[in-house]
Amino acid sequence: MADLKLTMALSHYDRHIPLFDGSAKAEGIDLTVLEVGQSNPLRQGAERHERMLQKGEFDVAEVSLSSYLMTKSRGMPFTAIPVFPRRLFSLSQMWVNVDAGVRSPKDLIGRKVGLSTFQTTLSVLAKGDLQSEYDAPWREIDWFVTKEETIDFKPQEGVRITLIPKGKKMGAMLEQGEIVALMVPHPPQEVVRGSPKIRRLFPDAKQEEIKYFKKNGFYPIMHVVAFKDDVLKKNPFAARSVMEAFQKAKEACGHYYDDPNWSRLAWAKHLYEEERMILGEDPWPYGVSRNRANLERFMAYSLDQGLMTKKLAIEELFHESTWDN
């Protein structure tokens, strides 16, 4: 019997290289792995989340955790496996204008702050972390977003969200002081080129994130891998098979760094060893049980921000064949 043919859309991270080169295979599946970016103006055919969750363009795709939770709470036809290809702490992704007088998170109250979209996973995490970790209520901040939301929702009463005009760039707005802060998963070009008008909110963001990890016990999830429901209804074995392929790929990726010159970073090996000392053997765990606390906290943020329509059990998010992981 021929293998099941599926398409899967992913970003090109080091942990996905074995999936792209075919060295990590999904048993029983002829998997076409597509490099499809997200929100990258330099790449054609990006917007992976929208192409999957709005159009069902792929059989399987890496998608925003936040948007996936919104689709699941609304009964839309997607089901995930507990594989989490992208993670970020929010604290390094908070940028401020140097002349805005922002010295602490509470200085953002009543001010204009930029986001990719209100529901972007990093946006939800940042808002929730400001409130939970730093007592800076997200409802008391004026939010500005760069594009339409992936999944429609009605903002809570009193929440202020403004869509910036087409053609305006949030990085330039921050540099020019039109907004005082910006919280996005991909730093704008003004940050990348080292604008002297922009700095991180936290002077030592790495230490803030180490404190966050030691307190909360996880490296926050950004993305999840989701199937179209009709694929899993017809081929339930695919959930487990694809999950095992991701596990093989992650294990292979870990061995890349056995070579101290695998990365272009001169001290990559030192950084890898330091990370293991601080974050443990595997800060990228797959499976339900090892990510429960992370998922519960993020779901609470989503509900508080009016994004999910109802609370779900963690098991409801994932195909039943993956619950024992």
Secondary structure as GFF3:
##gff-version 3
##sequence-region A 1 325
A	DSSP	beta_strand	4	10	.	.	.	ID=ss1
A	DSSP	three_ten_helix	14	16	.	.	.	ID=ss2
A	DSSP	alpha_helix	17	20	.	.	.	ID=ss3
A	DSSP	beta_strand	29	35	.	.	.	ID=ss4
A	DSSP	alpha_helix	48	53	.	.	.	ID=ss5
A	DSSP	beta_strand	60	64	.	.	.	ID=ss6
A	DSSP	alpha_helix	65	73	.	.	.	ID=ss7
A	DSSP	beta_strand	78	81	.	.	.	ID=ss8
A	DSSP	three_ten_helix	91	93	.	.	.	ID=ss9
A	DSSP	beta_strand	94	97	.	.	.	ID=ss10
A	DSSP	three_ten_helix	105	108	.	.	.	ID=ss11
A	DSSP	beta_strand	112	115	.	.	.	ID=ss12
A	DSSP	alpha_helix	121	134	.	.	.	ID=ss13
A	DSSP	three_ten_helix	138	140	.	.	.	ID=ss14
A	DSSP	beta_strand	142	145	.	.	.	ID=ss15
A	DSSP	beta_strand	161	163	.	.	.	ID=ss16
A	DSSP	alpha_helix	170	175	.	.	.	ID=ss17
A	DSSP	beta_strand	181	183	.	.	.	ID=ss18
A	DSSP	alpha_helix	189	192	.	.	.	ID=ss19
A	DSSP	beta_strand	198	200	.	.	.	ID=ss20
A	DSSP	alpha_helix	205	216	.	.	.	ID=ss21
A	DSSP	beta_strand	223	228	.	.	.	ID=ss22
A	DSSP	alpha_helix	229	234	.	.	.	ID=ss23
A	DSSP	alpha_helix	237	256	.	.	.	ID=ss24
A	DSSP	alpha_helix	268	279	.	.	.	ID=ss25
A	DSSP	three_ten_helix	289	291	.	.	.	ID=ss26
A	DSSP	alpha_helix	292	304	.	.	.	ID=ss27
A	DSSP	three_ten_helix	314	317	.	.	.	ID=ss28
A	DSSP	three_ten_helix	320	322	.	.	.	ID=ss29
###
